Amino acid sequence: MATTDLIGAQTRTDREGDTAPLPLAVQPALARLEAAFPVVRAVTVYETAAVHAVQLAAVAESGKMTDLDADSLAHAEELMAASHALLADAGRLDLIGGA
């Protein structure tokens, strides 16, 4: 039998002031991590799009590519190009094999 008794249920803690501020000593480390997020995301997007592009290229070689597949392949290539540009600007092409 199900119950609707919520005694002991967790309460929300996402209101301002519910968490302690970060100590000053960790703020520079957090700033470095936040600066790396776009690079990490670009690597993830590049690698995912590259796998998708390889899969779609195989479909094209089989002669069974649809218009939607062709659009998906073009989009994957656009994502790869944008990620490549971001990584090149950051000097981190080494993260995707220097491509």
C-alpha positions in Angstrom: 0.0 0.0 0.0 1.4 3.4 -1.0 1.7 6.2 1.4 1.5 9.9 1.0 3.2 10.5 4.3 6.1 12.8 3.6 7.5 13.0 7.1 11.3 13.1 6.8 11.2 14.2 3.2 14.2 16.3 2.2 13.6 20.0 1.9 14.9 22.3 -0.9 18.2 24.0 -0.3 18.4 26.1 -3.5 17.4 29.4 -1.9 20.0 32.2 -1.7 22.0 32.0 1.5 21.5 28.2 2.0 25.1 27.4 1.1 28.3 28.7 2.6 30.4 31.0 0.5 33.6 29.5 -1.0 36.8 30.2 0.9 39.0 32.8 -0.8 41.8 30.2 -1.2 39.7 28.1 -3.6 38.4 30.9 -5.8 41.4 31.0 -8.1 41.2 27.2 -8.6 37.5 27.5 -9.4 38.2 30.3 -11.9 40.7 28.0 -13.7 38.1 25.3 -13.9 35.4 27.6 -15.2 37.8 28.8 -17.9 38.4 25.2 -19.0 34.7 24.4 -19.5 34.4 25.7 -23.1 37.5 23.6 -24.1 36.1 20.5 -22.4 32.8 21.0 -24.1 34.4 21.5 -27.5 36.4 18.3 -27.2 33.2 16.4 -26.3 31.2 17.9 -29.1 34.0 17.2 -31.6 34.4 13.6 -30.6 30.7 12.9 -30.6 30.2 14.6 -34.0 33.2 12.7 -35.4 31.7 9.4 -34.5 28.3 10.4 -35.9 30.0 11.6 -39.1 31.8 8.3 -39.5 28.5 6.4 -39.1 26.7 8.6 -41.6 29.6 8.3 -44.1 29.1 4.5 -44.0 25.4 5.1 -44.8 26.4 7.2 -47.7 28.8 4.6 -49.0 26.0 2.0 -48.9 23.9 4.2 -51.1 21.0 4.4 -48.6 21.5 7.9 -47.4 18.3 9.9 -47.0 18.0 13.7 -47.1 17.7 13.7 -43.3 20.9 11.6 -43.1 22.7 14.1 -45.4 21.5 17.0 -43.2 22.7 15.2 -40.1 26.1 14.6 -41.7 26.4 18.3 -42.7 25.4 19.3 -39.1 28.0 16.9 -37.7 30.7 18.5 -39.9 29.6 22.0 -38.9 29.9 21.0 -35.2 33.3 19.5 -35.8 34.5 22.7 -37.6 33.2 25.0 -34.8 34.8 22.8 -32.1 38.1 22.7 -34.1 38.1 26.5 -34.4 37.5 26.9 -30.7 40.3 24.5 -29.8 42.6 26.1 -32.3 42.0 29.5 -30.7 42.7 28.0 -27.3 45.9 26.3 -28.6 44.6 22.9 -27.7 44.2 20.9 -30.9 46.3 18.3 -29.2 43.1 17.3 -27.3 41.6 16.0 -30.5 44.7 14.5 -32.0 46.1 17.6 -33.5 43.4 17.5 -36.2 
